[in-house]
Amino acid sequence: MKKLKMLLGLALLLLVPGLSHAEGITDTLTGMQPVLDHVYQQMLPLCAKLIDVAQGIAGFAALWYIGSRVWKQIAQAEPIEFYPLIRPFALGIAIGLFQTLVIPVMNGVLQPVVAVTNGMMKDSNSAIT
């Protein structure tokens, strides 16, 4: 009985390296891009409420800042200077349109980089195989 256990153990030790080859795994590995795309597609709807709250807070803050600057200039009987107010106004618009304008523009600008790195990854995979 003891010899049988030793023989089975020895056979198992000899067969394990033969079963643990990683050949063919390169066909299934496609990099992190599909995983990141999947996470992006899942997380954007989940973050919608958080984005809405941030848009509300940022819009109120931008409006408050612009209002206080205009109120200060009116109270001091000065002409209203619109040039210093362009930046907070533009930031308020960018924050308000974040989900519909900013994220798609960033994706559009960065998509060529993703395509090029994906092509580089395919070339490196073919060199490895």
N, CA, C and O of each residue as an XYZ file, in Angstrom:
516
protein
N       0.818     -1.188      0.000
C       0.000      0.000      0.000
C       0.865      1.255      0.000
O       0.565      2.238     -0.677
N       1.923      1.198      0.761
C       2.823      2.329      0.837
C       3.534      2.535     -0.501
O       3.754      3.670     -0.922
N       3.887      1.445     -1.159
C       4.561      1.553     -2.450
C       3.616      2.125     -3.499
O       4.043      2.871     -4.380
N       2.334      1.779     -3.409
C       1.349      2.284     -4.360
C       1.186      3.797     -4.206
O       1.104      4.524     -5.197
N       1.140      4.261     -2.965
C       1.028      5.702     -2.713
C       2.260      6.435     -3.231
O       2.145      7.513     -3.814
N       3.447      5.847     -3.017
C       4.673      6.470     -3.500
C       4.695      6.492     -5.024
O       5.135      7.471     -5.627
N       4.231      5.433     -5.636
C       4.199      5.355     -7.089
C       3.214      6.371     -7.678
O       3.508      7.021     -8.681
N       2.045      6.499     -7.045
C       1.070      7.496     -7.488
C       1.601      8.918     -7.289
O       1.410      9.777     -8.149
N       2.252      9.161     -6.180
C       2.850     10.471     -5.921
C       3.923     10.811     -6.933
O       3.997     11.943     -7.410
N       4.760      9.832     -7.262
C       5.811     10.031     -8.249
C       5.208     10.282     -9.630
O       5.693     11.140    -10.367
N       4.167      9.550     -9.985
C       3.506      9.746    -11.279
C       2.859     11.138    -11.344
O       2.903     11.804    -12.378
N       2.268     11.560    -10.238
C       1.656     12.889    -10.178
C       2.706     13.973    -10.334
O       2.495     14.949    -11.055
N       3.829     13.808     -9.666
C       4.917     14.787     -9.782
C       5.471     14.857    -11.200
O       5.886     15.923    -11.655
N       5.479     13.760    -11.878
C       5.994     13.752    -13.243
C       4.984     14.314    -14.241
O       5.373     14.870    -15.268
N       3.681     14.174    -13.947
C       2.657     14.641    -14.877
C       2.296     16.118    -14.686
O       1.846     16.754    -15.639
N       2.475     16.675    -13.509
C       2.077     18.052    -13.239
C       2.795     19.045    -14.151
O       2.133     19.927    -14.698
N       4.107     18.952    -14.346
C       4.725     19.915    -15.273
C       4.211     19.787    -16.702
O       4.133     20.784    -17.419
N       3.867     18.603    -17.117
C       3.330     18.419    -18.463
C       1.947     19.029    -18.626
O       1.582     19.448    -19.724
N       1.174     19.086    -17.544
C      -0.163     19.651    -17.598
C      -0.187     21.159    -17.397
O      -1.192     21.812    -17.677
N       0.905     21.702    -16.917
C       0.904     23.118    -16.558
C       1.550     24.011    -17.607
O       1.956     25.129    -17.288
N       1.655     23.555    -18.839
C       2.209     24.407    -19.892
C       1.247     25.553    -20.197
O       0.029     25.409    -20.098
N       1.815     26.671    -20.562
C       1.006     27.841    -20.875
C       0.882     28.062    -22.378
O       0.625     29.179    -22.827
N       1.061     27.018    -23.135
C       0.934     27.151    -24.578
C      -0.514     27.431    -24.945
O      -1.436     26.835    -24.388
N      -0.699     28.335    -25.880
C      -2.034     28.673    -26.319
C      -2.697     29.757    -25.503
O      -3.772     30.231    -25.871
N      -2.093     30.158    -24.417
C      -2.700     31.209    -23.595
C      -2.568     32.574    -24.258
O      -3.341     33.484    -23.959
N      -1.596     32.725    -25.155
C      -1.445     34.011    -25.836
C      -2.615     34.301    -26.757
O      -2.864     35.461    -27.086
N      -3.330     33.285    -27.177
C      -4.501     33.523    -28.019
C      -5.638     34.157    -27.226
O      -6.434     34.913    -27.783
N      -5.720     33.860    -25.944
C      -6.809     34.386    -25.131
C      -6.462     35.706    -24.468
O      -7.364     36.459    -24.100
N      -5.186     36.008    -24.307
C      -4.797     37.279    -23.695
C      -4.841     38.378    -24.734
O      -4.189     38.281    -25.773
N      -5.598     39.416    -24.464
C      -5.695     40.533    -25.404
C      -5.279     41.847    -24.764
O      -5.499     42.908    -25.348
N      -4.693     41.803    -23.598
C      -4.255     43.023    -22.940
C      -5.312     43.553    -21.991
O      -6.316     42.897    -21.712
N      -5.062     44.748    -21.507
C      -5.955     45.355    -20.524
C      -7.049     46.200    -21.161
O      -7.992     46.599    -20.476
N      -6.945     46.479    -22.449
C      -7.910     47.381    -23.082
C      -9.350     46.883    -23.002
O     -10.227     47.678    -22.664
N      -9.644     45.621    -23.292
C     -11.044     45.175    -23.138
C     -11.530     45.262    -21.692
O     -12.695     45.575    -21.446
N     -10.660     44.993    -20.756
C     -11.046     45.082    -19.342
C     -11.364     46.527    -18.980
O     -12.363     46.799    -18.314
N     -10.508     47.457    -19.419
C     -10.742     48.866    -19.127
C     -11.997     49.384    -19.825
O     -12.729     50.191    -19.251
N     -12.254     48.937    -21.041
C     -13.492     49.328    -21.726
C     -14.722     48.828    -20.975
O     -15.718     49.540    -20.847
N     -14.638     47.602    -20.484
C     -15.755     47.031    -19.734
C     -15.988     47.803    -18.425
O     -17.130     48.088    -18.063
N     -14.918     48.131    -17.735
C     -15.043     48.895    -16.485
C     -15.618     50.275    -16.775
O     -16.468     50.762    -16.031
N     -15.157     50.910    -17.856
C     -15.675     52.229    -18.236
C     -17.172     52.170    -18.516
O     -17.934     53.014    -18.044
N     -17.587     51.167    -19.288
C     -19.000     51.045    -19.632
C     -19.864     50.752    -18.402
O     -21.029     51.147    -18.359
N     -19.310     50.074    -17.419
C     -20.069     49.781    -16.206
C     -20.090     50.957    -15.236
O     -21.108     51.213    -14.592
N     -18.969     51.676    -15.127
C     -18.852     52.697    -14.090
C     -19.511     54.024    -14.458
O     -19.958     54.745    -13.566
N     -19.584     54.361    -15.723
C     -20.164     55.648    -16.098
C     -21.628     55.770    -15.670
O     -21.997     56.805    -15.115
N     -22.480     54.765    -15.901
C     -23.851     54.892    -15.387
C     -23.923     54.881    -13.853
O     -24.789     55.525    -13.262
N     -23.010     54.149    -13.223
C     -23.032     54.107    -11.757
C     -22.599     55.433    -11.143
O     -23.015     55.769    -10.035
N     -21.774     56.180    -11.849
C     -21.292     57.462    -11.341
C     -22.181     58.628    -11.739
O     -21.858     59.772    -11.419
N     -23.280     58.380    -12.420
C     -24.130     59.453    -12.931
C     -24.680     60.321    -11.806
O     -24.710     61.545    -11.934
N     -25.118     59.710    -10.703
C     -25.658     60.497     -9.592
C     -24.576     61.349     -8.940
O     -24.819     62.499     -8.574
N     -23.382     60.782     -8.798
C     -22.268     61.531     -8.226
C     -21.871     62.689     -9.133
O     -21.558     63.776     -8.648
N     -21.883     62.465    -10.441
C     -21.566     63.527    -11.393
C     -22.630     64.624    -11.324
O     -22.303     65.808    -11.403
N     -23.882     64.243    -11.178
C     -24.951     65.242    -11.076
C     -24.796     66.108     -9.832
O     -24.987     67.322     -9.895
N     -24.454     65.502     -8.712
C     -24.249     66.267     -7.480
C     -23.052     67.209     -7.632
O     -23.114     68.367     -7.220
N     -21.965     66.709     -8.223
C     -20.784     67.545     -8.427
C     -21.095     68.700     -9.381
O     -20.601     69.810     -9.190
N     -21.911     68.444    -10.405
C     -22.297     69.505    -11.323
C     -23.121     70.575    -10.607
O     -22.943     71.769    -10.851
N     -24.012     70.148     -9.735
C     -24.822     71.107     -8.979
C     -23.976     71.970     -8.055
O     -24.151     73.187     -7.998
N     -23.061     71.338     -7.334
C     -22.193     72.089     -6.420
C     -21.293     73.040     -7.195
O     -21.150     74.204     -6.821
N     -20.685     72.553     -8.276
C     -19.783     73.387     -9.058
C     -20.540     74.516     -9.751
O     -20.037     75.637     -9.827
N     -21.728     74.242    -10.251
C     -22.529     75.298    -10.875
C     -22.913     76.368     -9.883
O     -22.853     77.557    -10.195
N     -23.309     75.960     -8.687
C     -23.644     76.936     -7.649
C     -22.417     77.758     -7.263
O     -22.511     78.972     -7.081
N     -21.267     77.096     -7.138
C     -20.047     77.823     -6.760
C     -19.634     78.804     -7.851
O     -19.247     79.932     -7.549
N     -19.710     78.397     -9.101
C     -19.356     79.303    -10.198
C     -20.317     80.484    -10.253
O     -19.899     81.627    -10.437
N     -21.596     80.203    -10.093
C     -22.582     81.285    -10.087
C     -22.358     82.226     -8.911
O     -22.456     83.444     -9.066
N     -22.061     81.681     -7.746
C     -21.797     82.488     -6.561
C     -20.559     83.365     -6.766
O     -20.569     84.545     -6.413
N     -19.498     82.794     -7.332
C     -18.264     83.548     -7.569
C     -18.505     84.688     -8.560
O     -18.091     85.822     -8.321
N     -19.170     84.385     -9.663
C     -19.441     85.415    -10.664
C     -20.355     86.489    -10.074
O     -20.139     87.683    -10.282
N     -21.374     86.051     -9.339
C     -22.286     87.011     -8.716
C     -21.598     87.912     -7.708
O     -21.868     89.112     -7.661
N     -20.711     87.348     -6.901
C     -20.023     88.169     -5.905
C     -19.075     89.170     -6.565
O     -18.949     90.306     -6.108
N     -18.409     88.743     -7.639
C     -17.518     89.676     -8.354
C     -18.311     90.813     -9.003
O     -17.906     91.974     -8.941
N     -19.446     90.471     -9.628
C     -20.277     91.500    -10.256
C     -20.876     92.419     -9.195
O     -20.926     93.635     -9.382
N     -21.333     91.839     -8.078
C     -21.908     92.633     -6.992
C     -20.872     93.599     -6.432
O     -21.189     94.753     -6.146
N     -19.647     93.138     -6.276
C     -18.568     93.995     -5.760
C     -18.311     95.169     -6.704
O     -18.136     96.301     -6.254
N     -18.288     94.903     -8.009
C     -18.034     95.969     -8.969
C     -19.211     96.938     -9.051
O     -19.016     98.139     -9.240
N     -20.427     96.421     -8.911
C     -21.593     97.303     -8.906
C     -21.603     98.144     -7.637
O     -21.915     99.333     -7.691
N     -21.265     97.543     -6.489
C     -21.273     98.261     -5.217
C     -20.220     99.370     -5.187
O     -20.414    100.392     -4.529
N     -19.119     99.174     -5.888
C     -18.067    100.191     -5.924
C     -18.251    101.157     -7.092
O     -17.378    101.983     -7.359
N     -19.371    101.055     -7.779
C     -19.706    101.913     -8.913
C     -18.625    101.858     -9.995
O     -18.280    102.872    -10.601
N     -18.109    100.673    -10.219
C     -17.116    100.457    -11.267
C     -17.796     99.784    -12.454
O     -18.836     99.144    -12.299
N     -17.211     99.929    -13.630
C     -17.767     99.168    -14.756
C     -17.477     97.678    -14.576
O     -16.447     97.298    -14.020
N     -18.384     96.854    -15.047
C     -18.226     95.408    -14.893
C     -17.221     94.915    -15.926
O     -17.395     95.124    -17.126
N     -16.185     94.268    -15.455
C     -15.165     93.700    -16.335
C     -15.523     92.242    -16.590
O     -15.557     91.431    -15.665
N     -15.784     91.921    -17.831
C     -16.207     90.569    -18.170
C     -15.031     89.624    -18.415
O     -15.174     88.408    -18.289
N     -13.873     90.181    -18.765
C     -12.732     89.317    -19.082
C     -12.316     88.426    -17.906
O     -12.082     87.238    -18.125
N     -12.211     88.938    -16.657
C     -11.857     88.023    -15.551
C     -12.950     86.993    -15.236
O     -12.687     85.996    -14.564
N     -14.156     87.231    -15.716
C     -15.253     86.308    -15.428
C     -15.395     85.214    -16.482
O     -16.222     84.315    -16.331
N     -14.602     85.281    -17.544
C     -14.719     84.282    -18.605
C     -14.276     82.910    -18.112
O     -14.919     81.905    -18.415
N     -13.184     82.860    -17.357
C     -12.666     81.562    -16.899
C     -13.655     80.831    -15.994
O     -13.950     79.665    -16.256
N     -14.191     81.473    -14.919
C     -15.166     80.712    -14.118
C     -16.441     80.372    -14.899
O     -17.065     79.339    -14.654
N     -16.822     81.236    -15.833
C     -17.995     80.935    -16.656
C     -17.730     79.723    -17.544
O     -18.585     78.847    -17.675
N     -16.537     79.671    -18.158
C     -16.175     78.522    -19.005
C     -16.053     77.249    -18.171
O     -16.468     76.179    -18.615
N     -15.486     77.354    -16.961
C     -15.408     76.185    -16.085
C     -16.796     75.710    -15.682
O     -17.048     74.507    -15.613
N     -17.684     76.637    -15.419
C     -19.058     76.266    -15.077
C     -19.750     75.553    -16.215
O     -20.474     74.582    -15.997
N     -19.531     76.033    -17.439
C     -20.124     75.362    -18.605
C     -19.512     73.980    -18.795
O     -20.228     73.018    -19.076
N     -18.169     73.873    -18.642
C     -17.511     72.566    -18.809
C     -17.991     71.579    -17.756
O     -18.193     70.404    -18.061
N     -18.174     72.032    -16.534
C     -18.659     71.137    -15.483
C     -20.118     70.767    -15.736
O     -20.518     69.625    -15.511
N     -20.905     71.723    -16.199
C     -22.309     71.438    -16.479
C     -22.501     70.450    -17.621
O     -23.435     69.648    -17.611
N     -21.621     70.513    -18.592
C     -21.716     69.625    -19.749
C     -20.699     68.491    -19.687
O     -20.325     67.940    -20.722
N     -20.253     68.139    -18.497
C     -19.171     67.167    -18.344
C     -19.499     65.826    -18.972
O     -18.710     65.287    -19.748
N     -20.658     65.290    -18.641
C     -21.012     63.950    -19.099
C     -21.372     63.929    -20.585
O     -21.159     62.920    -21.257
N     -21.912     65.026    -21.100
C     -22.343     65.030    -22.489
C     -21.319     65.621    -23.440
O     -21.390     65.368    -24.642
N     -20.354     66.414    -22.932
C     -19.412     67.075    -23.825
C     -17.957     66.738    -23.516
O     -17.203     66.374    -24.418
N     -17.561     66.855    -22.267
C     -16.145     66.722    -21.916
C     -15.664     65.281    -22.064
O     -14.617     65.046    -22.667
N     -16.398     64.323    -21.533
C     -15.965     62.920    -21.604
C     -15.914     62.427    -23.050
O     -14.926     61.791    -23.418
N     -16.926     62.684    -23.894
C     -16.797     62.243    -25.293
C     -15.656     62.928    -26.055
O     -15.026     62.303    -26.909
N     -15.384     64.203    -25.756
C     -14.259     64.885    -26.414
C     -12.939     64.253    -25.992
O     -12.060     64.036    -26.826
N     -12.795     63.956    -24.704
C     -11.572     63.302    -24.233
C     -11.430     61.917    -24.868
O     -10.334     61.531    -25.274
N     -12.523     61.174    -24.954
C     -12.470     59.854    -25.601
C     -12.108     59.980    -27.072
O     -11.343     59.167    -27.590
N     -12.647     60.987    -27.753
C     -12.338     61.188    -29.159
C     -10.885     61.558    -29.404
O     -10.282     61.128    -30.387
N     -10.326     62.362    -28.502
C      -8.928     62.765    -28.648
C      -7.989     61.598    -28.327
O      -6.965     61.420    -28.986
N      -8.341     60.813    -27.323
C      -7.458     59.737    -26.889
C      -7.668     58.424    -27.641
O      -6.862     57.506    -27.490
N      -8.719     58.309    -28.441
C      -8.976     57.067    -29.171
C      -7.861     56.709    -30.147
O      -7.527     55.529    -30.255
N      -7.257     57.678    -30.875
C      -6.119     57.297    -31.736
C      -4.948     56.709    -30.957
O      -4.277     55.799    -31.445
N      -4.697     57.212    -29.767
C      -3.621     56.658    -28.939
C      -3.938     55.214    -28.558
O      -3.057     54.354    -28.571
N      -5.188     54.956    -28.223
C      -5.611     53.600    -27.878
C      -5.446     52.673    -29.084
O      -4.982     51.542    -28.944
N      -5.825     53.157    -30.263
C      -5.717     52.327    -31.466
C      -4.258     52.013    -31.787
O      -3.935     50.886    -32.163
N      -3.380     52.995    -31.643
C      -1.962     52.776    -31.943
C      -1.340     51.811    -30.947
O      -0.601     50.911    -31.347
N      -1.620     51.975    -29.669
C      -1.049     51.058    -28.676
C      -1.615     49.655    -28.838
O      -0.915     48.677    -28.578
N      -2.877     49.537    -29.267
C      -3.451     48.222    -29.532
C      -2.732     47.557    -30.701
O      -2.468     46.356    -30.666
N      -2.416     48.330    -31.731
C      -1.655     47.789    -32.854
C      -0.259     47.366    -32.449
O       0.247     46.346    -32.919
N       0.371     48.148    -31.574
C       1.700     47.784    -31.075
C       1.637     46.489    -30.281
O       2.542     45.658    -30.367
N       0.570     46.317    -29.510
C       0.425     45.113    -28.702
C       0.244     43.888    -29.600
O       0.791     42.824    -29.310
N      -0.518     44.029    -30.686
C      -0.711     42.905    -31.605
C       0.598     42.544    -32.290
O       0.895     41.368    -32.499
N       1.392     43.577    -32.644
C       2.695     43.309    -33.246
C       3.615     42.589    -32.276
O       4.338     41.672    -32.665
N       3.591     43.002    -31.010
C       4.459     42.344    -30.024
C       3.988     40.922    -29.762
O       4.812     40.034    -29.545
N       2.671     40.689    -29.780
C       2.163     39.318    -29.605
C       2.586     38.419    -30.763
O       2.929     37.255    -30.555
N       2.561     38.955    -31.977
C       2.973     38.134    -33.119
C       4.465     37.838    -33.062
O       4.900     36.763    -33.476
N       5.257     38.785    -32.550
C       6.695     38.537    -32.402
C       6.959     37.472    -31.345
O       7.876     36.662    -31.486
N       6.165     37.474    -30.302
C       6.337     36.487    -29.229
C       5.973     35.094    -29.715
O       6.666     34.121    -29.415
N       4.859     35.003    -30.482
C       4.443     33.676    -30.957
C       5.396     33.185    -32.009
O       5.221     32.087    -32.536
